[in-house]
Amino acid sequence: MPATFNQHEDWSLYPHVPLLHTIAGAVIRLADVTGLAAFTMPYPAEAQRALDRLILACLLAGVQETPRSLPDLLFWCRTRPLEDWPLDLPPDAFGPDDYLIDPDAFVPTQLCHEWWVQSPDSAAAKFDRDVIRAAMRLCSQASSPESYTAFRRLLVAKPVLNSDERFQVATDLFLEPVAELIGHCYTSAPVAYRRDGAYRTCGRCLTLLTPLSGGRWWCERDACRRIGTAPTGRILAEAEAGEVLQLVRPLRQFVTGPGRAEVDLENRLGQLRHRGSSVDIGMWPGFDAYDLRVTFPDGHVWAIDVKDWKHPGLLGRAARAVRPDPPYDEACWVVPQAQADAHRGYVAMFYRNRRPEAAGLALLTDRDLIARVHARLRGETGVHLAAPHPDNGA
């Protein structure tokens, strides 16, 4: 479908959007507090509120079959794709066969997290942004942008720490301004992630794998699972590793995940050459004003923000202009090609749901961005980051 810039979808016209935010928050809350496979009363208030509101919505819609209990609600989340729920939601609110709970691993899906993080009434959903802002403030007070860069790389490269690594982090001088903050970023790895006395990490995204029946392992990153079975990374035997820590869920989902894509893009752009010329790449400049600052040999600057989101409609709802300082000539958001390939019409759906105040913000795939950077290195100065014209599609 063409990317029509004036066709912004007003989600406020759909009465069950707030309800889906509430349900997603309830699922996350249960997963964090008790686990979804076994939980006990009393239920968290947010979970009971979600159940009550869903039952009422079903009754008002004349639907006879409703979840009667919290276990019933979780069963719906795990066995019914959202397209089969009796809710009045925007067409771009989810994709086909999208669940709130993964049917195999019984944990919240990435879509569930993306709905949760946009909930207007959940302070917990903003935890990742609060952590990043706190790190910016502390490193700015210390006049140490290098410390902020080291902190961001830590969250990307070390979502799991053993006891020795925790000591190394605690004694790293670059991380000294954020030492206390780091203590709030990591938590003890749940026993449910352990099998035969050991934890395993994913060889691709570095997060802890979840053990499944039959000796299988499951990675929490949707994009990682689409590539294939998660390769084993590190094996952390409790007797040798000591206490195993992992980043809290919001940071794993919205900092580590996109951060892997950011660092991968940094490496791929850094390999581009033309007649000895290359681009200069700065990571998280201006205390994370944006993700990558790409400077061409002629001084032209592109500002890049990487967004590793599963659902383009929700990404469009989160759209905002790239911060103007440090200054640049052009800017855009970038999504991994694998995410775009997994959802038909990804870029067009982003534009349909892009906030009006972000009009003009372009979304490119990383493949498209790399092609444009390479073309400009070859001297094609007419190559830009602008979004396609409405009549040209996306």
ZAMARGU-4260 file (C-alpha; in steps of 0.2 Angstrom, whole numbers, plus 5000, padded with zeros to 4 digits):
<rodrens>
0) 5000/5000/5000 | 5007/5017/4996 | 5015/5027/5010 | 5002/5041/5011 | 5009/5055/5023
5) 4992/5063/5027 | 4983/5046/5031 | 4988/5046/5050 | 4977/5033/5059 | 4969/5040/5074
10) 4970/5026/5086 | 4960/5035/5099 | 4944/5031/5089 | 4946/5013/5093 | 4938/5010/5111
15) 4949/4995/5116 | 4966/5002/5113 | 4968/5006/5132 | 4962/4989/5136 | 4975/4981/5126
20) 4988/4992/5135 | 4981/4986/5151 | 4981/4967/5146 | 4999/4969/5140 | 5004/4977/5156
25) 4996/4963/5166 | 5005/4950/5157 | 5022/4958/5160 | 5018/4961/5178 | 5014/4943/5181
30) 5029/4937/5171 | 5040/4948/5182 | 5032/4944/5199 | 5027/4926/5198 | 5031/4919/5181
35) 5017/4914/5169 | 5018/4895/5172 | 5014/4896/5191 | 5006/4910/5200 | 4996/4912/5216
40) 4983/4923/5224 | 4982/4937/5228 | 4984/4942/5210 | 4992/4959/5206 | 4979/4973/5205
45) 4984/4977/5187 | 4981/4959/5182 | 4964/4958/5190 | 4959/4975/5182 | 4964/4968/5165
50) 4953/4953/5167 | 4938/4963/5173 | 4939/4975/5159 | 4941/4961/5146 | 4925/4952/5153
55) 4915/4968/5152 | 4921/4971/5134 | 4916/4954/5129 | 4899/4955/5137 | 4896/4972/5129
60) 4900/4965/5112 | 4888/4950/5115 | 4901/4937/5115 | 4896/4922/5126 | 4913/4914/5128
65) 4924/4925/5140 | 4939/4922/5151 | 4932/4918/5168 | 4948/4918/5178 | 4966/4924/5177
70) 4972/4907/5171 | 4959/4909/5157 | 4965/4926/5152 | 4983/4919/5150 | 4976/4904/5140
75) 4969/4917/5128 | 4985/4926/5127 | 4994/4910/5123 | 4982/4901/5111 | 4972/4915/5103
80) 4981/4927/5090 | 4975/4945/5093 | 4965/4945/5077 | 4953/4932/5085 | 4950/4943/5100
85) 4933/4952/5101 | 4941/4969/5102 | 4938/4984/5092 | 4957/4988/5087 | 4965/4998/5073
90) 4969/4987/5058 | 4988/4991/5060 | 4988/4986/5079 | 4995/4969/5076 | 5000/4957/5063
95) 4993/4940/5058 | 4996/4926/5071 | 5002/4939/5084 | 5001/4932/5102 | 5004/4941/5118
100) 5012/4926/5126 | 5023/4914/5116 | 5014/4897/5114 | 5031/4888/5116 | 5040/4897/5130
105) 5025/4904/5139 | 5033/4921/5141 | 5028/4938/5135 | 5031/4941/5116 | 5040/4956/5109
110) 5023/4963/5103 | 5017/4962/5121 | 5032/4972/5127 | 5029/4985/5113 | 5011/4987/5118
115) 5016/4988/5136 | 5030/5001/5134 | 5018/5013/5126 | 5005/5012/5140 | 5001/5030/5146
120) 4998/5024/5164 | 5012/5012/5167 | 5027/5020/5176 | 5037/5003/5175 | 5035/5004/5156
125) 5046/5019/5156 | 5060/5012/5166 | 5072/5010/5152 | 5071/5028/5147 | 5073/5033/5165
130) 5089/5023/5167 | 5096/5031/5151 | 5091/5048/5156 | 5099/5045/5173 | 5115/5039/5165
135) 5116/5055/5154 | 5114/5066/5169 | 5127/5057/5179 | 5140/5057/5165 | 5136/5075/5160
140) 5139/5080/5178 | 5156/5071/5177 | 5160/5079/5160 | 5163/5062/5154 | 5154/5057/5137
145) 5166/5042/5137 | 5158/5036/5152 | 5141/5037/5144 | 5147/5027/5129 | 5155/5014/5140
150) 5138/5012/5149 | 5129/5010/5133 | 5141/4997/5127 | 5140/4988/5143 | 5121/4986/5141
155) 5123/4980/5123 | 5138/4968/5125 | 5135/4962/5143 | 5116/4958/5146 | 5122/4944/5157
160) 5136/4944/5170 | 5145/4931/5181 | 5153/4936/5197 | 5170/4940/5190 | 5163/4951/5177
165) 5152/4960/5190 | 5168/4964/5199 | 5177/4970/5183 | 5162/4982/5180 | 5162/4988/5197
170) 5181/4993/5196 | 5180/5000/5178 | 5185/5018/5180 | 5175/5023/5164 | 5159/5017/5173
175) 5163/5025/5189 | 5150/5039/5187 | 5136/5026/5184 | 5142/5013/5196 | 5127/5015/5208
180) 5115/5015/5193 | 5122/4999/5186 | 5117/4991/5202 | 5099/4994/5198 | 5100/4988/5180
185) 5105/4970/5184 | 5095/4957/5194 | 5098/4939/5199 | 5094/4927/5185 | 5079/4917/5189
190) 5081/4898/5193 | 5068/4895/5179 | 5082/4899/5166 | 5094/4886/5173 | 5095/4868/5168
195) 5107/4854/5176 | 5114/4868/5186 | 5119/4879/5172 | 5113/4894/5162 | 5116/4896/5144
200) 5116/4912/5134 | 5111/4915/5115 | 5126/4915/5104 | 5118/4929/5093 | 5110/4941/5105
205) 5119/4936/5121 | 5104/4935/5133 | 5099/4920/5143 | 5091/4906/5134 | 5075/4898/5142
210) 5075/4879/5143 | 5060/4870/5135 | 5054/4852/5136 | 5064/4839/5126 | 5081/4848/5129
215) 5077/4863/5118 | 5082/4881/5122 | 5072/4897/5117 | 5078/4914/5114 | 5067/4929/5119
220) 5072/4939/5104 | 5059/4937/5090 | 5072/4942/5077 | 5084/4930/5083 | 5072/4915/5083
225) 5067/4919/5065 | 5085/4916/5060 | 5084/4898/5067 | 5088/4888/5082 | 5097/4899/5095
230) 5116/4894/5095 | 5123/4891/5112 | 5134/4905/5118 | 5142/4904/5135 | 5138/4890/5148
235) 5137/4897/5165 | 5138/4883/5178 | 5133/4890/5195 | 5148/4882/5204 | 5160/4891/5193
240) 5151/4907/5188 | 5145/4912/5205 | 5129/4923/5205 | 5123/4925/5188 | 5115/4942/5184
245) 5105/4948/5169 | 5098/4965/5164 | 5081/4969/5169 | 5068/4965/5156 | 5064/4983/5150
250) 5083/4986/5147 | 5085/4969/5138 | 5070/4973/5127 | 5073/4991/5122 | 5091/4994/5125
255) 5101/4978/5122 | 5090/4972/5108 | 5091/4988/5097 | 5109/4991/5103 | 5114/4975/5095
260) 5107/4981/5079 | 5116/4998/5082 | 5133/4990/5084 | 5130/4979/5069 | 5126/4994/5059
265) 5142/5003/5065 | 5153/4988/5060 | 5145/4987/5043 | 5146/5005/5039 | 5164/5005/5045
270) 5169/4992/5032 | 5163/5003/5017 | 5177/5010/5007 | 5178/5019/4990 | 5195/5024/4983
275) 5202/5025/5000 | 5188/5035/5007 | 5177/5030/5022 | 5164/5038/5033 | 5168/5043/5051
280) 5155/5035/5064 | 5151/5042/5081 | 5141/5031/5093 | 5127/5039/5104 | 5134/5057/5101
285) 5129/5071/5113 | 5124/5059/5127 | 5113/5049/5115 | 5105/5062/5105 | 5104/5049/5092
290) 5112/5032/5089 | 5125/5035/5075 | 5133/5051/5068 | 5139/5047/5050 | 5151/5060/5043
295) 5156/5059/5025 | 5173/5065/5018 | 5165/5081/5012 | 5158/5085/5029 | 5140/5080/5026
300) 5132/5072/5041 | 5118/5060/5043 | 5110/5056/5060 | 5103/5039/5062 | 5092/5031/5075
305) 5090/5012/5075 | 5073/5005/5080 | 5072/4986/5081 | 5053/4985/5083 | 5043/4970/5078
310) 5027/4980/5074 | 5027/4994/5062 | 5011/5002/5068 | 5017/5003/5086 | 5033/5010/5079
315) 5024/5024/5070 | 5014/5028/5085 | 5031/5031/5094 | 5038/5042/5080 | 5047/5058/5084
320) 5059/5069/5076 | 5078/5066/5079 | 5085/5078/5091 | 5094/5092/5083 | 5110/5093/5093
325) 5124/5088/5089 | 5119/5096/5072 | 5117/5086/5056 | 5112/5089/5038 | 5099/5074/5037
330) 5092/5062/5049 | 5081/5046/5048 | 5076/5031/5058 | 5082/5014/5053 | 5074/4996/5056
335) 5084/4980/5053 | 5079/4972/5036 | 5075/4956/5045 | 5061/4965/5054 | 5054/4973/5039
340) 5054/4956/5029 | 5045/4948/5043 | 5030/4960/5042 | 5022/4963/5025 | 5022/4982/5021
345) 5032/4986/5036 | 5038/5003/5030 | 5021/5008/5023 | 5012/5004/5039 | 5025/5014/5049
350) 5020/5029/5038 | 5002/5026/5040 | 5003/5027/5059 | 5017/5040/5060 | 5013/5054/5072
355) 5009/5070/5063 | 5022/5079/5074 | 5035/5068/5066 | 5030/5072/5048 | 5045/5071/5037
360) 5054/5058/5048 | 5060/5044/5036 | 5061/5026/5040 | 5074/5015/5030 | 5079/4997/5032
365) 5098/4995/5037 | 5100/4987/5019 | 5094/5003/5011 | 5104/5014/5022 | 5120/5005/5018
370) 5117/5006/5000 | 5114/5025/5001 | 5130/5028/5012 | 5140/5018/4999 | 5132/5028/4984
375) 5136/5044/4992 | 5154/5038/4996 | 5155/5035/4977 | 5151/5053/4974 | 5133/5053/4971
380) 5129/5068/4981 | 5111/5068/4976 | 5107/5053/4987 | 5097/5058/5003 | 5088/5051/5018
385) 5071/5058/5013 | 5056/5047/5014 | 5047/5042/4998 | 5035/5054/4990 | 5017/5048/4994
390) 5013/5044/4976 | 5029/5033/4975 | 5024/5020/4988 | 5036/5013/5001
</rodrens>
